Amino acid sequence: MKHIVSFSGGLGSAITADMVCKQYGKDNVVLLFADTLVEDEDLYQFNKDVARLLGCQYVRIAEGRTPWQVFNDVKYIGNNRVDPCSKILKRDFLRKYLKNNYAPEECTIWIGIDCTEEHRLKPVVDRTKPYSYRSILIENDIFLTKEYKLRWLARNGIKIPRMYEMGFAHHNCGGFCVKSGQAQFKLLWEKFPLRYLKNESEEQAAISNNPKLRPFLRKTINGKLRYLTLKQYREEFLEPGREIDETEFGGCGCAL
């Protein structure tokens, strides 16, 4: 039996991998990472550090497209309700890999969600049958508080990923995520302005090629909901003194 950890490069899946290795033996564990090709450089180093620490097999796979290439191909820009990027580059691609390499009875797939997200587990379990998806964090009643994560990093001598230190809720897709909100993109502009402008340019090109496409960022202005491109958001709301929703981060849980 192989134990496949759906490895995002985040702390939840890293701690999951550690627990699975200790319970089932490192030789029986595979860290499976689906790369979107727009990840922060530090994510790759973190993945290597975790794999080296645990001594288990690490497998990186990639569908071959970036999120913006997917949006162009499906003629739809993802948003906080529909995410073709996550579906195609993560969920569908991971399941295709599993189907091509393991029979359902040959593996168990572990996902890095804790007790605060227990409601997310059953839909995944039901949707992915006959494959078995489990959460070792939920099974052990673990809540991944900030203190818990920091203790795990310190105990294992692993440097915290820089995007967590900068205030990002996760460090997938280099901080870009169509399911994130105003605060996330304000932070992306402040910490990685060139990365922000790269995504802004990709969005402008996509809309230029297909004017029917609608942006994913939303903001209520004078009681009316308005959809904003990254360019509009930057020019109209990211100047000093402008007001945004500082709590609206969001995130997608790609592999689920």
Disulfide bonds with the S-S distance in Angstrom:
none
